Amino acid sequence: MSLDENIARVQECIAAAALTSGRKPEAITFMAVTKTFPPEQIRQAYDAGIRVFGENRVQEFAGKSKAVRDLARAEWHMIGHLQSNKAAKALELFGHIDSLDSVRLARKLNDVASQLNKRISVLIEINVGGEDVKSGVSPDSQELQDLLKAAPELPFLDFRGLMTVPPYSADPEQSRPYFRKMRELFEQIARREWSALNMEVLSMGMSHDFEIAIEEGATCVRVGTAIFGERPKRN
Ligand SMILES: *Cc1c(COP(=O)(O)O)cnc(C)c1O
C-alpha cells in the first residue's frame, strides 16, 4: 500500500470511530508521527492533506526541519521526552510541546519562550500506567498538582490538555481502561474553577489502538506505523 492509501484508510477509520461514538470526524486531529522517516515522506504526507506532525527527538528534527520549513500551516509537535537543557533548541523547532512532564521543564520553557517572546502550546504528559520506563507525570502525583498550580504563573505557556501513551499490549482493548481514566482526569481538571488551563486536547491513541482512544474521547490521535510502515530499529 502507498502512503496516500494508508493515510486515506486511517482517515476512514478515524471517521468511522468518531461516528460510532457520536462525534464529528472533524473533531479529531490526525497527527502523523514522522520520527525516523525522512523529510521526503513528511512532504508526501503533507501533500496527502496532513497538517499536524509529531517528532520525538530534538536532534533528529533539527536535521530534518530545514527541508520542510516551507510547508505552510504545518504544525510541529514535540512528543518525546524533552530535557531541560534542550528547551531552547526545541522552541526553535516546535510550536507545540506535547510532552511536558515536570515543573522544572515548564519553568525552563516559559523562560526561553519569554526571551523569544513566543507563546508555546503545551500538553501535560500523563504516565497513566505508572510505568517506570515511561516519562510523564502520574495521575495522582504531587508533580501533576504542582504543574497545575504553576500554570497561571507561566504566561508564555498555553496549557491545552493532556497526552498519554498507555502500557503496550498487542490487544488494543487492553488500552481502553487507561483511555477512560485519562478522560476522567481530563474532565476533572477542566472542571476546576481556578484552572488556568484551556482543556481542549486529549492526545491518545497510536496505530494499534487509535479507534478505541477515539471511542473513549481522544481529540488527537498520533499515528506512525499505520501510515509509514515499520520504523527501522534504532538504539
Ligand atoms: C512513536 C510514537 C507514536 C506513534 O506510534 P505508532 O505505533 O507508530 O503509531 C505515537 N506517540 C508517541 C509519543 C510516539 O513516540
The ligand as a MOL file (V3000), in Angstrom:
LIG
                    3D

  0  0  0     0  0            999 V3000
M  V30 BEGIN CTAB
M  V30 COUNTS 15 15 0 0 0
M  V30 BEGIN ATOM
M  V30 1 C 6.1690 6.7270 18.0080 0
M  V30 2 C 5.0890 7.3710 18.7410 0
M  V30 3 C 3.7600 7.3140 18.2710 0
M  V30 4 C 3.3380 6.5570 17.0250 0
M  V30 5 O 3.3710 5.1940 17.2470 0
M  V30 6 P 2.8720 4.1580 16.1240 0
M  V30 7 O 2.6470 2.9150 16.9010 0
M  V30 8 O 3.9700 4.0350 15.1430 0
M  V30 9 O 1.6380 4.7040 15.5280 0
M  V30 10 C 2.7910 7.9890 19.0000 0
M  V30 11 N 3.0860 8.6730 20.1190 0
M  V30 12 C 4.3390 8.7450 20.6040 0
M  V30 13 C 4.5930 9.5150 21.8490 0
M  V30 14 C 5.3800 8.0870 19.9340 0
M  V30 15 O 6.6230 8.1750 20.4280 0
M  V30 END ATOM
M  V30 BEGIN BOND
M  V30 1 1 1 2
M  V30 2 1 2 3
M  V30 3 2 2 14
M  V30 4 1 3 4
M  V30 5 2 3 10
M  V30 6 1 4 5
M  V30 7 1 5 6
M  V30 8 2 6 7
M  V30 9 1 6 8
M  V30 10 1 6 9
M  V30 11 1 10 11
M  V30 12 2 11 12
M  V30 13 1 12 13
M  V30 14 1 12 14
M  V30 15 1 14 15
M  V30 END BOND
M  V30 END CTAB
M  END
